[in-house]
Amino acid sequence: MTASPALPDSPARRRRGSPAGRRWATIAAAGTAALAGCAWAACALLNVPNPVTLAALAVIEPSSVGPWFPSRVVKAPDQARDLPSRPRPILDRVPWKGRTVPLGDVLAATHTNAFLVVQDGALIHEWQRAGTGPATLFPSWSVAKSIVSLLVGTAVAKGRLSETDRVSALLPELKNGAVFGQITVRNLLDMASGIAVPENYDPARPLTGTAGMYLTQDIAGFVRDHAHLAFKPGSEGRYRSIDTELLGLILARTEGRPLADILSERIWKPMGAQADATWNLDRPGGIEKAFCCINATARDFARLGLLVADQGRAGENRIIPARWIERIMTPAKRAVDGWPYSAQWWHAPGGDDDDISAIGVYGQYVYVNRRAGTVIVKLSDHGAEQDELDTLAVMQAIAADLAGPSSR
């Protein structure tokens, strides 16, 4: 299928509006001139990583950032759940920007590191670039948002959280009741909080908005200090990473333990992950960057997709409530940046009711098509211009081909 020109731009392009080739890692590149060049004491005063880390972040690929931040381990089970390998051909010529091209051309053009296709619970296609492999940990970037949603679903099912709960009641230390008293968990899930923290990726403003939240070593303080509204909560949808960070703070508070431990107990171990993951923190022993920064193997990202495709089950084990799977499969009332959205999952234009995606800033995808029984994982270093609509059209075409003529 070819994307219609009438469809909205990709959410990434709408969020950033930045020129082709600009990478979010250049947030820290501004620090090479301003922050990374500062004295260690100045960086400490600004509450950002040390100059060595800032300089590294300015030049390394986005897929390599994980080890440069402190992290907490997400423990895997002693025995991984089998992900059987049954190789079979997949669509080798796909739609791309109005043409039909070899799939390999798309993977090369979008700087792909790993590309996996799972159908009916079996790994039918796996490609990883040279120098990586099944044990490589890749950063999730904003795919983590969709994982946080699954954790929220388990907390709601256990009665520890309600979508109608207000942030001010859950996190009273944030103090500004005039703002946080208006915002509900549902608003946060559907990116409708109205919090005026811009989704800034401009390297000229490395301490503003999401860029500042990514670099700060005091996330709780950052959230507390940005209690301002751009619009009435619930009145519109606007992509804001701070919404997910608030969900992370709420989960840690209601569960009484770090997010990495919750993820291990509720999902990682029950789904049979093959390897420990890590979750980057704002500082050693600190708070997880809930809006990004889970580092895991490509196959374990595929297992996460299978959880959604299989109605929240891993084998016979119910891990995510079926009601929550339906929640994320049903678009919320307000679109987010022009795309249907629900509980931290994207519904791509051109898809169908059983077609959702978790998407990260550099071309990280966990694409789920329940009707076709297909999960596709794509982990990339693509940069600010991700071609999300075109990339998802490729995945939709692969899933439709695997499902056969009845799906077309």
N, C-alpha and C positions, 0 to 999 in steps of 0.2 A: 504494500500500500504506500502511496505517496502523500505526504502531509499537505493538507490544503493551505493555500496562502491565507485563507480567512481565519485560520486558527491563531490563537494568541502566541506571542513569543514565548520561549521557554522561561520558566520561573527564574532560572539562573541569570539569564540576560536581563530580565525585568528587574531583578534584585540589584544587579550591579551596574548595568549600563556602561561597562568598561570596554576599552578597545580590545581587539583580538590579540591573543597571546599573553595578556596580562594575567599573572598567576597570583592567587591569594597569598602565596608565600612572600610576595613582595610587600605585604604589610610590614614584614620585618625588614625588607630592603630599605624602606624609608628609615628604619632604625640603623641601617648601615651608615647612613649619612647623619642621622640625628640621635638615635638611641644606641645602636651598636658601637658608635664612636664615643659614647659617653663613658665616664669613669664608672667603675663598679659601684661606687657609693651613689652616684646619680641614678643608676638603674635600680638600685635598692630603694631609693627615695621615690621613684616612679612606680615601684611595685611591679616591675617587669623582669623577665629573665636576664641573666648576666650578659655582658657584651659578646662573649664567645658563642653562646647559644643564639643570640639574635643574629650574629653574622652568619652562622651556619644555616639558620632558617631562611636567610635571604638567597641562598644559592642551591640548597639541596632540593631534590624532587619532593613533591607533596607526599609521595608514598614512603618517604624515608624519615618523616618527622617524628614518629612515635617515640623512638629512644631518646629524643632530645628533651622530653618532658618527664617529670616524675610520674609514676603510674602505680596503680593497684592491680594485683593479679585477679583475674576471673578464673577460678579453678574449674578445670574440666573433670569429668568422672574418671574413675580408674580404667574403665573400659568404654571405648567409643562405640556408638551405635553404627552399625554397618551402613555405608552408603554405597550400594553395589554399583560396579562399573559395567555398563553394557553398551559399549560404543556402537553408534550407528550414524549414518550420514544425516546431516542437517542441511537446511537451505544454504547453498553456497553462493548464490547471487541474490542480493538484497536491495531494497529501495534505499536510495541515498541522495538527498537533495535534488529530486526530480529525475534521477537516472537509476539504472540498475547496474550494480557494480559487484565485484567479488567481496565476500564478507571480509576476507583478509585485508582488503584496501581500507575498509571502515575501521578495523582494529588498528591498523597502522596510523591512519589519519587522526584517530582520537587517542593515540599514545596509550594503548591498552596494555595492562600488565597481566591480567588474568581474565579469561572468558569461559564460563562454565554453563552448560545446559543440562538441566535435570528434567526428566519426564517420568511421570508415574513412579516416583520414588527412586529412580535409577539415574546415575550419572552417565549421560549418553555422549557428552562432548566435553572435553577439557583441554584448554590451551593456556599455557603460561609462558611469558617471555623468558628468554635466556637469563639465567642468574636468579630466577625465582623457582618455587616449586610448591608442593602440597604443604610443606611446613612453614612457608613464609607468612609472616603476619603483615597484613595490609591494613592501613588506617581506614576507618569507616567514613570519616568526616560526617556529614549530616545523616547518613544512614542510621547513626546512633539515635537520632530523634525517633525513628520508627520503632527501634528496640525499646526505648523508654516508654513508648505507648503500650507495648505489650506488657511491660512491668506494671504500668498503671492499671491495665485490665485485670491483672491478677490481684492487685490490691483492692480494686473495686469489688471483685468477686468474693473476697474474704471479708468484706464489710469494713475495711480499714480506711476507705476513702469513698467519697461520692462525687459525682461530676458537679453537683450543686454546691459543694463546699467552697467557701470563700478563702482566698489566699490569706487574708488578715487573720482568720481564725486558725489556720494551719501553721502560719509562720508569724506569730505576733511580734517577734523582734524586728520585723521590717518597719513597724511603727506607723508608717503613713497610711492610716486607715481610710483616708479620703480617696486614695488610689487603690490600694490592695483590697479594701473592703468592697469594691465594685467588681473585682475580677474573680471569676469562678474557675474551678478546674476545667470545666467544659470550654471556657474561653481560651485557656492555655492550650488545650488539646487541639483546638481547631484554628489556632493562630489568629485569635480574635480578641486579644487582651487589650489592645490599644496602647500598650506601653511604648513610650517614645524613645526607644533605643534603636537607631537606624541600623539596617543590615549593611553596614559600611565595610567595603573592601578596598577603599582608596588608600594606596600606599603613602599618599601625602598626609593622611590623617590616621596614623597607626594606633592612636589611643582612643579613637572615637568609635562608639557603637560596638558592633560585634567584634571588630578588630581589637578594641580595647578589652573586651571580655575574654577574648582568646589569649591575650598576652598577660592579663593581670594575674598576680599571685594571691589575690583576695577576691574570689568570685562572690562570696556572700556580701562583702562590702560593696562591690560593684553593683550588685542587684539593689541593695539598700539605698545606694546613692543615686539611683536612676528611677526614682518613683515619680514619673511624670507621664501624663496621658496625651496621646496624639489624637485620639478619638474615643468615643464612648465604648466601653467594653461590650462586645457582642454585636456591634452595629456594622462591622465590616471585617473582612479577612485580609491580613497583611503579614507576610512572612517575617517572623522575628525570632531569632535564636534564643533571646532571653526568655521567651515563653517556655521553651523546653528546659532551660536551666532552672526555672522556677519549679517545673514538674519534678526535676531531679532533687531539688532541695526538699520538696514536699514528700517525696517517696522516702528519702533518707530519714526525715523526721518521723513520719508515721510508722516506719518499720524499725526505727531505732538502730540503724546500721548503715554502712556505706553502700552506695549503688552497686559497686563491683561484687560485693557479697550477696546482695539481693539477686543480681543477674545470675551469679553462679548457682544459687539454690533454686531459683524459680524457673530458669530456662537452660543455662549452659549444661548443667549436669543432667537434668531430666531429658533433654533432647539428645544427649549422647555426643556432645562436642568431641572432636578428635584431639584438641589441644587447648591448653590454657590460653586465654586471651589476656589483654591488659587494657586498662582504662586510664587515660591520662588525667592528671590532677593539676590543680592550679599551683600547688607547691608540695614539697615532700610531706606525706601524711595528711594532705589536705582534702579538697572536695573534687569529685569527678566533674569533668567538663561534659555535662549531660547532653549538651547540644552537638557534640562531636566526639571523635577521638577514642573510639574503641578499636583496638588492634587485634585482628583475628585472621585465621586462614580463609582462603576463598571457599573451601569446602564447608567450613562452619557457617559462613554467610549463606551458603546454599541450604544448609540445614535449617537456618532461620526462615528462609523463604518457604521451605517445605512445611514448617509449622503452620504458616498462614494458608498455604495451598491445601493442607490436610485438616482444615477447620480446627486448628489449635492442638492437633494430636501429633505425637511421635510414636508410631506403631500403635499399640493399644492404650498408651498413656495420654490422658488429657492434661495438657500443660497450660494452654491459653483457653479461657472460657469461650465456648462457641458464640455466646452473645457478643463478646468483644470482637471476634472476627467479623461478625456482621456489622458491628459498629464501624470498624475501619473500612469495610467494603461499601458502606452507604455514604455518599457525599454529604458533607455538612451543608447547612443552609447557605453559608457565605462561601463563595469561591475565594481562593487565596492567589493573589497576583494573576488572576485570569484563569486559573486552573481549578477544577473541582478538587476538594481536599477533605480529609476526614481523619481526625485523631492522629496527626503526624504522618499520614500516608497520602501520596499523590495519586490522583485518578487522571491519567493522561488523556487529553483530547485525542479522539481517533480510536480509543479502546472500547471495551464493553463493560458490562456490570461486574464481570469477574476478573478485572484487569487492574491491578494496582502496583505501585512502585515505591520503594524507599530510594531516595536520591541524595548523593553527596556532592559537594561543591566541585570536585575535580573529575567528575565522571564516574562516581561510584553508584552502582545500581544493584538492587535486589528486586527483580521484576517477577511478579506472580500473576499467572493466568490460570485461575482455578478451572475454567471450562476446558482448557486444553491440557490440564494437569502438568503445567510447565512452570519451571522456575529458571530464570536466567540471571547469572551474576556477572557483572562487568566492573572491573576495578582498574582505574586509569590514572594518568597524570596529564589530563587533557588541557587544563588551564581554564581561564575565565569564560571563554566562548565554548560552551560544552555541546552545543547542537542537541539539546535534550530531546526536543520533539522529533528530530530525525533519528536519533539513537533509539528512542522508544518505538518508532515506526519499524526499525529493523527487528527489534525483539518481538513486536506484534506479528510481523510477517513470519518469523521463525516459528512462533507458537502456533499460528494458523496452519502453517505447512505441516507441522507435526501432528496436529489434530485431524488433518485430513479434509476432504472436500466439504464435509458436513458443517465445518466451522466457518466456511467462507461465505 
